[in-house]
Amino acid sequence: MKANFRNGIPRMKKRVLSGVQPSGHLHIGNYLGALKSWVKVQHGYESNFCIVDLHAITVYQDPAELRAKIEEVAALFLASGIDPDISSIFVQSSVAEHAELAWMLTCVTPVGWLQRMTQFKAKSEAQETIGDGLLQYPVLMAADILLYQAAIVPVGEDQSQHLELTRDIAQRFNSLYGDTFTVPATHLPSSGARVMGLDDPETKMSKSAPGAGHAVGLLDPPEVARKKIMRATTDSQPAVNFESLGAGVANLIEIARAFEEWTEERARAEFDGRRYGELKKRVADVVIAHLEPLQRRYREIVGEPGYLTGVLRDGAERVRPVAASTVQLAKARMGLYV
Ligand code: TYM
């Protein structure tokens, strides 16, 4: 690949940055919306994948649980197929420049842009007191991305609005202070970009939703995953009819399609006319077939003392020089003392 130059620094490959909050147990929505695309893009891009613990603390986290979840998420990145020899996996709070750049970006972001974010509105409704961090959340996310001059950001559909804001912030900074940041593109998967809750197909599958039958966790034992899928909400029709798919049935088909990378025709051939009980059984088989090897790798990773710590330390060391050079550049552009 030809080297490209940005701000005088030669680069062989374009960069990718994405992240996951260690705020709950990861589910198949996180895998299909994000991790699965990361595994693919890592071969064509210089890839950075981040466990965004500073984002997680925008709502209260039990300290001991947060620590355990950071490690669980890191191990799940590896178990999903992120290769630490070609991608950098690191914890956001280990690279101080994330918070430093976030402050500079906060100062160019109109508060009205932040108050319009649908995730801010939804999350703040659920809180008694709203921490300022919840409002600043998307600015920190913009800092994560712009710090690495990422060209693409592979995420699920729920992050699209945050990505638009990131582009707006980058453009505003660039126009105020001169060309500094790459304006990143959103990269959505062709299927599985928005996996819905099994118990309520009108709401997005989420780490924090309370219902026991809401999400299939990446670490759910096969019999638990099967039970959740067999109990998924469908509708009053007896069998799959592609001409009028209810939301619950469409979601189950989308899950199988996304795991197997089936075309629409293939999904029709698999499911059209199947009774709902058969559909669920087949979807459960597909999900379990993909989770079993992932869980095996997870157990190997957490069973190897020191391995995970080493991956996270190496990842942070690898990304730090890039983060530092972007902060230097942004400071110089703003006239801060460098
Ligand atoms: P988070 O932790 O909520 O989710 C991690 C990734 O999983 C995707 N995702 C889904 N995809 C499909 N269906 C679903 N039901 C589903 N639920 C979650 C998300 O879109 C995301 O890609 N703000 C981010 C974390 C973040 C970040 C970043 C992402 C912080 N900095 C920089 C990208 C780049 C978040 O809360 O993701």
Boltz pocket constraint, residues with backbone or C-beta under 6 A from the ligand:
constraints:
  - pocket:
      binder: B
      contacts: [[A, 17], [A, 18], [A, 19], [A, 20], [A, 21], [A, 22], [A, 29], [A, 30], [A, 31], [A, 32], [A, 33], [A, 34], [A, 52], [A, 55], [A, 140], [A, 141], [A, 144], [A, 145], [A, 153], [A, 154], [A, 155], [A, 156], [A, 157], [A, 158], [A, 159], [A, 162], [A, 192], [A, 193], [A, 194], [A, 195], [A, 196], [A, 204], [A, 205], [A, 206]]
      max_distance: 6.0
